[in-house]
Each structure stands twice: as C-alpha cells, then as structure tokens.
Amino acid sequence: MSDDKNDPNHDPKAVNISDVTPERPLKGKKTDIQNPELWQFPMNYPMSIIGHEGEHDTLLNEIKLILGSQFPDFDLASIEVKPSKTGRFHSARVNLYLTSAEQVNELYAALDNAKTVRMVL
C-alpha cells in the first residue's frame, strides 16, 4: 500500500500500523497506568465491571472479594449489578475512592486475573 495520495491505488480510509502503534513502548504490565502524572489523587473513580455470559452470581462474589480485600472501607452493599439489554451479560457499577497509582495498578491486575470478569470500563 502506498502513502502517495496521487497513487490511483491509494485508499484514503486505510490505516497504517504506525497510526495505531504507541510512540513509546508500554511501561510495566498491561494493567498498569501508562501516564500516572495525568491522574490527580485522591479521586472518586466510577467503574463498570462486565462479566462473562451466565456468570452473574460468581461475578458479584468475585468482585466483592477483590474490592473487600483492597478497599476495606468500601461498602460492598453499594455495588449495583445490572443486566445488559439482552440479559446475556451483567455489569457491576462501583464508585471507588482512590489514593495512588499503585492502588489503581493493583486493582486492574486483580480484575484482569478474575475468571468471571470480561471487561472493565
């Protein structure tokens, strides 16, 4: 594929790999914050945790274990669990009080290792 716009084979919608590749390599693990200097701690941090299909009860239990161990003062009863429009998936919504980048990194690493968690937003 040519980058020359005068080339008759040039596709203006084409994306080059350099367009989506970060300018610098990722630091640390894939779950680590890449630019901690952009975060302002302490902060309230809303989060949606989406579970795998058919994992409603085990998703909630696993989230409670993770949040209970990392945030002892967090009110586990405040977790809101809602089904998707089709009912295939469930999401848990939480609002956490974060105090450091290390805390965020540990949380995302634990959620990444959770068997019932599909995605975190």
DRENNU-38732 format. One record per residue (C-alpha): residue in one letter; chain; x, y, z. Coordinates in nm, 4 decimals. Layout:
BEGIN
- rest_kette_px_py_pz
- A_A_X_Y_Z
...
! end
This chain:
BEGIN
- rest_kette_px_py_pz
- M_A_0.0000_0.0000_0.0000
- S_A_0.1389_0.3391_-0.0956
- D_A_0.1284_0.6572_0.1123
- D_A_0.1296_0.8715_-0.2036
- K_A_-0.2082_1.0413_-0.2324
- N_A_-0.1624_1.0706_-0.6132
- D_A_-0.1304_0.6939_-0.6456
- P_A_-0.4515_0.5531_-0.8067
- N_A_-0.4339_0.2580_-0.5630
- H_A_-0.4248_0.4874_-0.2571
- D_A_-0.7103_0.4180_-0.0138
- P_A_-0.7879_0.7310_0.1954
- K_A_-0.9584_0.5142_0.4606
- A_A_-0.6577_0.2864_0.5054
- V_A_-0.4828_0.2907_0.8405
- N_A_-0.1095_0.2410_0.8666
- I_A_0.0269_0.0365_1.1552
- S_A_0.2185_0.3461_1.2668
- D_A_-0.1158_0.5251_1.3126
- V_A_-0.2206_0.2876_1.5929
- T_A_0.1163_0.1971_1.7423
- P_A_0.2096_0.3924_2.0552
- E_A_0.5047_0.6260_2.0112
- R_A_0.6733_0.4701_2.3093
- P_A_0.6590_0.1142_2.4387
- L_A_0.4242_0.0297_2.7256
- K_A_0.5740_0.0605_3.0718
- G_A_0.5196_-0.2174_3.3230
- K_A_0.2379_-0.4689_3.2985
- K_A_-0.0541_-0.4332_3.0586
- T_A_-0.2788_-0.3341_3.3502
- D_A_-0.0509_-0.0538_3.4754
- I_A_-0.1326_0.3140_3.4336
- Q_A_0.0802_0.4429_3.1468
- N_A_0.0763_0.8127_3.2425
- P_A_0.0371_0.8376_3.6218
- E_A_0.1337_1.2052_3.6112
- L_A_-0.2013_1.2791_3.4408
- W_A_-0.4015_1.1357_3.7313
- Q_A_-0.4898_1.3537_4.0285
- F_A_-0.5090_1.1650_4.3575
- P_A_-0.7105_1.1293_4.5737
- M_A_-1.0130_1.0924_4.3495
- N_A_-1.3541_0.9324_4.3141
- Y_A_-1.3387_0.6753_4.0375
- P_A_-1.6559_0.5295_3.8837
- M_A_-1.6071_0.1900_3.7244
- S_A_-1.8172_-0.0687_3.5400
- I_A_-1.7071_-0.4290_3.5560
- I_A_-1.8664_-0.6506_3.2910
- G_A_-1.8832_-1.0233_3.3495
- H_A_-1.8806_-1.3214_3.1170
- E_A_-2.2112_-1.4595_2.9962
- G_A_-2.4007_-1.6556_3.2628
- E_A_-2.1667_-1.5523_3.5471
- H_A_-2.3972_-1.3160_3.7405
- D_A_-2.3632_-1.4630_4.0905
- T_A_-1.9987_-1.5606_4.0653
- L_A_-1.9143_-1.2189_3.9155
- L_A_-2.0645_-1.0402_4.2139
- N_A_-1.8869_-1.2703_4.4607
- E_A_-1.5521_-1.2297_4.2896
- I_A_-1.5866_-0.8501_4.2766
- K_A_-1.6755_-0.8431_4.6459
- L_A_-1.3652_-1.0481_4.7281
- I_A_-1.1371_-0.8198_4.5256
- L_A_-1.2837_-0.4915_4.6481
- G_A_-1.3177_-0.6138_5.0064
- S_A_-0.9505_-0.7095_5.0199
- Q_A_-0.8179_-0.3951_4.8511
- F_A_-1.0639_-0.1399_4.9911
- P_A_-1.1549_-0.2425_5.3485
- D_A_-1.3732_0.0673_5.3976
- F_A_-1.5702_0.0144_5.0742
- D_A_-1.9418_-0.0545_5.1256
- L_A_-1.9969_-0.3795_4.9360
- A_A_-2.3740_-0.3220_4.9502
- S_A_-2.3272_-0.0190_4.7216
- I_A_-2.2358_-0.2396_4.4226
- E_A_-2.5070_-0.2039_4.1564
- V_A_-2.5494_-0.5057_3.9291
- K_A_-2.7500_-0.4656_3.6115
- P_A_-2.8175_-0.6971_3.3170
- S_A_-2.7416_-0.5946_2.9601
- K_A_-3.0318_-0.5150_2.7256
- T_A_-3.0319_-0.8752_2.6025
- G_A_-2.9781_-1.0189_2.9507
- R_A_-2.6726_-1.2166_2.8386
- F_A_-2.4213_-1.0175_3.0427
- H_A_-2.4225_-0.8341_3.3754
- S_A_-2.2260_-0.5307_3.4791
- A_A_-2.1346_-0.4210_3.8271
- R_A_-2.1020_-0.0499_3.8878
- V_A_-1.8903_0.0816_4.1709
- N_A_-1.7548_0.4182_4.2776
- L_A_-1.4159_0.3875_4.4429
- Y_A_-1.2053_0.6382_4.6324
- L_A_-0.8510_0.6024_4.5004
- T_A_-0.5442_0.7486_4.6644
- S_A_-0.2493_0.6345_4.4468
- A_A_-0.1448_0.4976_4.1090
- E_A_-0.0215_0.1785_4.2775
- Q_A_-0.3728_0.1207_4.4091
- V_A_-0.5145_0.1522_4.0562
- N_A_-0.2495_-0.0848_3.9158
- E_A_-0.3233_-0.3468_4.1835
- L_A_-0.6985_-0.3193_4.1243
- Y_A_-0.6737_-0.3605_3.7465
- A_A_-0.4289_-0.6511_3.7844
- A_A_-0.6695_-0.8295_4.0221
- L_A_-0.9649_-0.7689_3.7887
- D_A_-0.7590_-0.8882_3.4908
- N_A_-0.6883_-1.2146_3.6752
- A_A_-1.0530_-1.2639_3.7756
- K_A_-1.2101_-1.5543_3.5864
- T_A_-1.5585_-1.4027_3.5706
- V_A_-1.4556_-1.0535_3.4512
- R_A_-1.4818_-0.9923_3.0794
- M_A_-1.4059_-0.6195_3.0617
- V_A_-1.3573_-0.3140_3.2848
- L_A_-1.4690_0.0335_3.1840
! end
